[in-house]
C-alpha cells in the first residue's frame, strides 16, 4: 500500500510526469516509433514551458494560499496555545555549519512563533514535525532545532510540548491533539504554511477541534498576472507544491480524514 501511494505521488507530481513523458519519447525513438516519440516529447516540452516559465503555476497554488486570511493581531482573541505544524528547519545543516538557524520551506514558523510567544507570554506551545523514522537522530531533528531556538530567545521549556516523529499531516494533527489533552476547549492557533492550511483545518475539524488558522509562508499574492514569468525551477516548484496539496485534499476526502473537499474559513 505504501509503495502504491509513493508511486501515485511520484506520477501525479507534474514535473515528474513531464520527465516521464520525455523518457517515453526516448524509448519510442529507440523502438523506431517516431510519431509517438514526437508526440510525447512535444507534450513534455509544452508542459515544462507552461508550468515552468509562465504564471500557469499560480493557478494551482493561488486558491490554496488565499483560502485562509492572515490573523489581525489587533482584534484577535489571545491564544491559550500555539500549534506549530512543521517548523521548516534543517537542524542537521545548522549544527554542521555552526549556524543559528537553517530554514527551509515554512521556516517563517520559527521566528513567528518566537514573536507570538513573547507577545502572549502565557501561551502554551506545541511543536510537531518529523518523518516517521529515527533519522536524523536527536539532537538533529527539526523539533530539536525549533526547541533550541525558542530557548535561545528566552522561551521557557516548560511551555513547550514536542512531537518529534510524525510523518504526515494527519499524524501531526493526531499527536498534537494528544498533547493538547484536556485543553481542547481553549483557543489554539495553528501555524503552518498558507497552502497547507485547508487540509490542516479540515483534518482538525474532522477531529471536532476548530483551531484559529495562522497561515504563514505565502507563496503567491494577488492579482493574477498572465504575463508574469518565472525561472524554470521556481515555476515547477510552485506547480508541484500546488499539485501535492490538491492531491492530499482529494486523498484525505476519499479516506474520510476531512469532510469537505476544500475546507473554508467558516466551519460547515
Order of alpha helices (4+ residues) and beta strands (2+ residues): alpha-alpha-alpha-alpha-beta-alpha-alpha-beta-alpha-beta-alpha-beta-alpha-beta-alpha
